[in-house]
Amino acid sequence: MNFPFYIAKRYLFSKSRNTTINIITRIALVGVIIGTMALFIVLSVFSGLKAFNINFISAADPDLSLIATQGKSFVFTDSLAIMLEDKAIAHYTKYIDERAFFSYQDKRVIANLKGVDSAFVNVIKLDTTVYAGHWLDYGELDETIVGNQISRQLGMPIDDFINPLKVYVPKPGKGYISNPNKAFKMLASRVVGAFSVTENLDKKYVFSSLEFAQELLNYKPNQISGIALKLQTDVDPDTYVSILQKRLGNTYKVKTRTQLNAVFYKMLNTENLVSYLIFTLIVIIAIFNVIGAIVMMILDKKEHLKTLYNLGTTLPQIKKIFVLHGLLLQGIGMLIGLLLGIILVVLQIHFGFLMITTNLAYPVVFNMANLLVVVLTITSLGYLAAKLASNRIDEKVLGN
């Protein structure tokens, strides 16, 4: 057996005659356990929140979105339709997305009007998020679906036949507006449903038929804002986007779901990084206890170290004893902390002890990436702490 490892193990598992050193060692061990457990749980929670939010984003955004490189709209041509008849594409839907002014009785709100065709629900399952009323009946061109937040802001009931939802958009033109009454085009609509996805989407969109939006904006029958695509389950969007972009050329721009929500993903990753750094700082504070425990052990075993040195043990070997001692101490604490953290995460996944609402458990995700991050973080910090503490040993300490 390796001599420094053997001595380090004996020092760790044998009780010192000094009760204070035993207490300091236990405190250091508990600190590593709590720090490890907290770091793993926090990373699992943020992974759960990220997955939870991405699921909502997936419900409102397509795999790929195709828009014009220049201008707000383009004409859907036969040649474009042929390009989209690809076996990698399961469904596609045409849409119009335009900022509009909505008025219901004496209340008003600005949001996006999104006109969609009948294939929309094959690409984005937004019809499953309707909690009141029903999804669009494409035979009735004046129907609209509103977000939950917009419905609350306007205080608007479903199927109000007497008071319609009025939709206004500016008429195209140049120069100053001389008569505000003639500057906007208005169409009345009947709200037949309300949906709820996320707060941002609920206050952003009102859905209508594609024809309703085309009439409001004076678009031609084939003039649209974009095309949303749903790919086959075995097709990777990040790989296929470059293939499709090459076919379409520079006239169109193709974006993935991640690119459409780049700011959102950046925010999630930043929050995850900040949380990791904060709890790593807590772990560093706990590791300081390991340094203190090793230093106290060096002082307690001073006479033993002198004996080892006089028997021929080199100074690097003696330093290695306490490096290994520190690694063993933090290793045991890390394993116990990870075990406790994994148990708590698994229990939360299966039983949902911690609830956000009465029906929604706090989301957590167990994955090996978080486990690896914790192991690397604790091991690196533990080695650094043990190395710093062992450097206190020199020939002067050994009595030479």
Secondary structure as GFF3:
##gff-version 3
##sequence-region A 1 400
A	DSSP	alpha_helix	3	13	.	.	.	ID=ss1
A	DSSP	alpha_helix	19	60	.	.	.	ID=ss2
A	DSSP	beta_strand	64	68	.	.	.	ID=ss3
A	DSSP	beta_strand	74	75	.	.	.	ID=ss4
A	DSSP	alpha_helix	78	83	.	.	.	ID=ss5
A	DSSP	beta_strand	89	104	.	.	.	ID=ss6
A	DSSP	beta_strand	107	116	.	.	.	ID=ss7
A	DSSP	alpha_helix	120	123	.	.	.	ID=ss8
A	DSSP	three_ten_helix	126	129	.	.	.	ID=ss9
A	DSSP	beta_strand	130	133	.	.	.	ID=ss10
A	DSSP	beta_strand	143	147	.	.	.	ID=ss11
A	DSSP	alpha_helix	148	154	.	.	.	ID=ss12
A	DSSP	beta_strand	165	170	.	.	.	ID=ss13
A	DSSP	three_ten_helix	180	182	.	.	.	ID=ss14
A	DSSP	beta_strand	184	195	.	.	.	ID=ss15
A	DSSP	alpha_helix	199	202	.	.	.	ID=ss16
A	DSSP	beta_strand	205	209	.	.	.	ID=ss17
A	DSSP	alpha_helix	210	217	.	.	.	ID=ss18
A	DSSP	beta_strand	223	224	.	.	.	ID=ss19
A	DSSP	beta_strand	226	231	.	.	.	ID=ss20
A	DSSP	alpha_helix	237	248	.	.	.	ID=ss21
A	DSSP	three_ten_helix	249	251	.	.	.	ID=ss22
A	DSSP	beta_strand	252	256	.	.	.	ID=ss23
A	DSSP	alpha_helix	257	260	.	.	.	ID=ss24
A	DSSP	alpha_helix	262	300	.	.	.	ID=ss25
A	DSSP	alpha_helix	302	310	.	.	.	ID=ss26
A	DSSP	alpha_helix	315	351	.	.	.	ID=ss27
A	DSSP	alpha_helix	368	390	.	.	.	ID=ss28
###
